[in-house]
Amino acid sequence: MTWLRRNRWGLILLPVALLVAVAASSSRLVHFWLPYVASDVTTGAVGEKVHLSQEWLDRLGRHQRDVDVTITGVERTDVIRDWDGEDVPGEGPKGTTLWRVSMTLAAEPDQVLRGCVVEIEDTQGRRYQYDSMHVTPAELKLSACLNPDEEGPSFAFTDKDASPSPTTSTDASTSALDTERPRPPRWDTVADIILPSDAVPAKVRIWWDLPTVIDVPLTPTS
């Protein structure tokens, strides 16, 4: 009996096995990898309004986030935007430089926009996120995308947060919790980010919940 005859059923079923393996790998890719990386990317330009739209969940249920983001500039800075929304002299650790990302955002006041991440990627592919630590003085505003005392509604983190109350919205299609810090429908803000002194910004990246991300390439600045 020849080798082909002995293994004919295996050869016949081999394409099927390959298809099953590819399908299983694709399923793992979709369910376990794509939700945690920037796989849904919208690319914009400096000065160009970019719309971000995505679903997100908290204890109140499913919500829709819709926000317009315009990166208006990226430049070196020797001041930071502090807890009071004022610019005060500031600096990072030795061997670093502060860069300021200026932006304009617009969204309905009931949209939950806390938890924004702003990141600069340099020409070497290194990434640096907005972080309120390691800046002197240690008074950097907490949110990269929002202004102090104008953060707007918050998430419902616990069952207690989700319990109806006179100050809680029960409309899961909009905001989670009302707040005493209302946010205007349009606002300008900045994110001051520490980079190594040799870093040249090449891209600004902004997101709330992965995988939905806005990328804004920059003209290299020296």
Disulfide bonds with the S-S distance in Angstrom:
Cys116-Cys145 1.73
